[in-house]
Amino acid sequence: MIKDSLKAIGDAAVGLFRNPLGLLLLCVLYFALLACVYVFFATGVATVGQLVLSALTALAAPLLFFILQAAVVASAQPGTGFGAMLRRTPRDFLKVLLLSLPVIALAVGIIYLLGLLQARLPKIEEAPHVVMAATHAEPPAPLHWQDALVSSLWLLLLGIILPLTAARLWLSASRDRLWPTLKRIHRVVARAFTPQSIFVYAVGLFVFGLMPYFIIYTRTPVTNGWAELFIYGLRLLLAFLFTLLGWAITLGALARTLPPIDTAPAPAVADDAPPKGDSAPVAATSDVAA
């Protein structure tokens, strides 16, 4: 299983880099999405023009997000070139958008329930303050089970289960069409949590989730201002590439491990059973003389 999963990841990476125009399109869409998000938060609301700009970016950011996901799903299918990717992206956009609506509703419900859970958990009592000598180091903050439980649920539900479910639904609808996916949605969702799918997603999560976090927040002591600016720009570029490439390769690997939707199995017929309505084979023929 691990060998097949790593082979699928490698094949997905090779297929992605063999389509440079498709990769360039993904980079443009992702950069446009980040630019819309930045403009939305950086623009004030003091004038009418700023209000209009904020409204436009608020509408464009979700639209670009789903277009990007549709383009990634289209490029994730094995053997898809740039032309096929352009043709499939508008079709997959509607499928991605439709299948994302229940996932978004589940995410909102989970966030609400986790907020209620955190409010109902026993409060963390502050430890009594102890005056320590100045020469002693500050003791590390204790790990409370309430924080560990809520953080684990956030990661498990919103970082693993829902994204993996959405990815499987998108890939299945892109390859097997929307209606068969909806008819057998329980099978598609169940197969999203096979050991192979979880392993592929775990490897991808390390690349597109954890690596950008460590790249951005790792401190590098630099005294020169220009060197610090260069390192910061390099970090942003690496985080951009790891996030986009990691997600695209993950979906490509999941597409290569996605089994086809089962159809109704035909009834098995034994090879040695005679056809229905026929008589048993005759033991003797007229060619044999008495």
C-alpha positions in Angstrom: 0.0 0.0 0.0 2.8 2.4 0.9 4.7 1.6 -2.2 1.6 2.1 -4.5 0.8 5.4 -2.7 4.3 6.7 -3.2 4.2 5.7 -6.8 0.9 7.5 -7.2 2.5 10.6 -5.7 5.5 10.4 -8.0 3.3 9.9 -11.1 1.2 12.9 -10.1 4.3 15.1 -9.7 5.7 14.0 -13.0 2.3 14.5 -14.7 2.0 18.0 -13.2 5.5 19.1 -14.4 4.9 17.7 -17.8 2.1 20.2 -18.3 4.0 23.5 -17.9 1.2 25.6 -19.3 -1.3 24.0 -17.0 1.0 24.6 -14.1 1.4 28.2 -15.1 -2.4 28.6 -15.2 -2.6 27.2 -11.7 0.0 29.7 -10.5 -1.9 32.6 -12.1 -5.2 31.6 -10.5 -3.6 31.1 -7.1 -1.8 34.4 -7.3 -5.0 36.2 -8.3 -6.8 34.6 -5.4 -4.1 35.7 -2.9 -4.2 39.2 -4.4 -7.9 39.5 -4.0 -7.7 38.4 -0.4 -4.9 40.9 0.3 -6.8 43.7 -1.4 -10.0 42.9 0.6 -8.2 43.1 3.9 -6.0 46.0 3.0 -8.7 48.3 1.5 -10.4 50.6 3.9 -14.1 51.4 3.9 -13.9 55.2 4.2 -15.0 56.1 0.6 -17.5 54.8 -1.9 -14.7 53.6 -4.1 -13.2 51.6 -1.3 -16.5 50.0 -0.5 -17.0 49.0 -4.1 -13.5 47.6 -4.3 -14.0 45.6 -1.1 -17.3 44.2 -2.4 -15.8 43.2 -5.7 -12.9 41.4 -4.1 -15.3 39.8 -1.6 -17.2 38.3 -4.6 -14.1 37.5 -6.7 -12.2 35.7 -4.0 -14.7 32.8 -3.5 -15.2 32.6 -7.3 -11.4 32.4 -7.9 -11.1 29.7 -5.2 -13.6 27.4 -6.8 -12.1 28.1 -10.3 -8.7 27.2 -8.9 -10.0 24.0 -7.4 -11.8 23.0 -10.6 -8.5 23.6 -12.6 -6.6 21.5 -10.1 -9.2 18.7 -10.3 -9.1 18.9 -14.1 -5.3 18.7 -14.1 -5.3 15.9 -11.6 -6.8 13.4 -14.0 -4.1 11.1 -15.5 -3.1 12.1 -19.0 -4.7 15.5 -19.1 -3.0 18.0 -21.3 -3.4 21.8 -21.3 -6.1 21.8 -23.9 -8.2 19.1 -22.1 -7.6 21.0 -18.9 -9.0 24.2 -20.4 -12.1 22.3 -21.7 -12.7 20.5 -18.4 -12.3 23.4 -16.0 -15.6 25.2 -16.8 -17.5 21.9 -16.5 -15.8 20.9 -13.3 -16.3 24.4 -11.8 -20.1 23.8 -11.5 -19.5 20.3 -10.1 -17.0 21.6 -7.6 -19.3 24.4 -6.5 -22.3 22.2 -6.1 -20.5 19.5 -4.1 -18.8 22.1 -1.9 -22.0 23.6 -0.6 -22.9 20.7 1.8 -19.2 20.5 2.8 -19.3 24.2 3.7 -22.5 23.8 5.6 -20.9 20.9 7.6 -17.9 23.1 8.3 -20.1 25.9 9.6 -21.9 23.5 11.8 -18.7 21.9 13.1 -17.3 25.4 13.9 -20.5 26.2 15.8 -20.4 22.9 17.8 -16.8 23.2 18.6 -17.4 26.7 20.0 -20.2 25.3 22.2 -17.9 22.5 23.3 -15.2 24.8 24.2 -17.6 27.0 26.2 -19.0 24.0 28.1 -15.6 22.4 29.0 -14.4 23.0 32.5 -12.6 26.2 32.9 -8.8 26.2 33.2 -7.9 27.4 36.6 -4.9 29.6 36.7 -2.0 28.4 38.7 -1.0 30.5 41.7 1.6 33.1 40.8 5.0 32.2 42.3 7.7 34.8 42.7 10.9 33.4 41.2 14.4 34.7 41.3 15.5 36.7 38.3 18.2 34.2 37.5 15.8 31.3 36.9 14.2 30.8 33.5 10.4 31.1 33.1 8.8 27.6 33.4 7.0 26.4 30.3 3.2 26.8 30.1 1.4 23.6 31.2 -0.6 21.6 28.5 -4.3 21.4 29.5 -6.4 18.6 28.2 -9.2 21.0 27.3 -7.0 22.9 24.8 -5.5 19.6 23.5 -9.0 18.1 22.9 -10.4 21.2 21.0 -7.2 21.6 18.9 -7.2 17.9 18.0 -10.9 18.1 16.9 -10.2 21.2 14.9 -7.3 19.5 13.1 -9.1 16.2 12.6 -12.5 17.5 11.4 -11.6 20.7 9.5 -8.0 19.8 8.5 -8.4 16.1 7.5 -12.0 14.8 7.3 -13.7 17.6 5.4 -10.9 18.4 2.9 -10.4 14.7 2.1 -14.1 14.2 1.6 -14.4 17.3 -0.6 -11.4 16.2 -2.7 -12.8 12.7 -3.3 -16.2 14.1 -4.3 -14.6 16.6 -6.7 -12.4 13.9 -8.3 -15.2 11.4 -8.6 -17.6 14.0 -10.2 -14.9 15.1 -12.6 -14.1 11.5 -13.8 -17.4 9.7 -13.4 -19.8 12.6 -13.9 -22.0 14.3 -11.3 -25.1 12.2 -11.2 -23.4 8.8 -10.7 -21.4 10.4 -7.9 -24.5 11.8 -6.2 -26.3 8.4 -6.6 -23.4 6.6 -4.8 -22.2 9.4 -2.6 -22.0 7.1 0.4 -19.5 4.8 -1.4 -17.4 7.8 -2.6 -17.3 9.3 0.9 -16.5 5.9 2.5 -13.6 5.3 0.1 -12.2 8.7 1.0 -11.0 7.2 4.3 -9.3 4.0 3.0 -5.7 3.6 4.4 -4.2 4.5 1.0 -6.2 7.7 0.7 -5.3 8.7 4.3 -1.6 8.0 3.7 -1.6 10.0 0.5 -3.4 12.9 2.1 -1.1 12.8 5.2 2.0 13.1 3.0 0.4 15.9 1.0 -0.7 17.7 4.2 2.9 17.8 5.4 3.9 19.4 2.0 1.1 21.9 1.4 0.1 22.5 5.1 3.0 22.1 7.5 5.9 23.1 5.3 4.6 26.5 4.4 3.8 27.1 8.1 7.4 26.4 9.2 8.8 28.3 6.3 6.9 31.5 7.2 7.2 31.4 11.0 10.8 30.1 11.3 13.0 32.9 12.4 16.4 33.5 10.8 18.7 36.0 12.6 19.9 38.5 10.0 21.4 41.9 10.7 21.4 43.3 7.2 18.1 44.9 6.1 18.4 43.9 2.4 19.3 40.3 3.3 16.3 40.1 5.6 14.0 41.5 2.9 15.4 38.9 0.4 14.9 36.0 2.9 11.4 37.1 3.6 10.6 37.3 -0.1 12.1 33.9 -0.6 10.0 32.5 2.2 6.9 33.8 0.6 7.8 32.3 -2.7 8.6 28.9 -1.2 5.3 28.9 0.8 3.5 29.8 -2.4 5.0 26.9 -4.3 4.7 24.4 -1.5 1.1 25.2 -1.0 0.1 25.1 -4.6 2.3 22.2 -5.8 1.6 20.1 -2.7 -2.2 20.4 -3.1 -2.1 19.8 -6.9 0.1 16.7 -6.4 -2.0 15.4 -3.6 -5.2 15.6 -5.7 -3.3 14.0 -8.6 -2.3 11.1 -6.4 -5.8 10.7 -5.0 -7.1 10.7 -8.6 -4.8 7.8 -9.4 -5.9 5.8 -6.4 -9.6 6.5 -6.9 -11.5 3.3 -7.8 -14.3 3.5 -10.3 -17.9 3.7 -9.0 -19.4 0.3 -8.7 -22.2 -0.7 -11.0 -24.8 -3.3 -10.2 -23.0 -6.6 -10.4 -24.3 -9.2 -12.9 -25.4 -12.5 -11.4 -22.6 -15.0 -11.4 -23.1 -18.1 -13.7 -21.1 -21.2 -13.1 -19.0 -22.3 -16.0 -20.1 -25.9 -15.7 -23.8 -25.3 -15.4 -26.0 -25.9 -18.4 -28.0 -23.0 -19.9 -31.5 -22.6 -18.5 -34.1 -24.5 -20.6 -31.6 -26.8 -22.3 -31.5 -30.5 -21.7 -28.5 -32.3 -20.2 -25.8 -33.2 -22.7 -26.4 -36.5 -24.5 -24.0 -39.2 -23.5 -24.1 -41.1 -26.7 -24.5 -40.0 -30.3 -25.8 -41.6 -33.5 -22.2 -41.9 -34.7 -21.5 -44.7 -32.2 -22.6 -48.1 -33.5 -24.1 -50.7 -31.3 
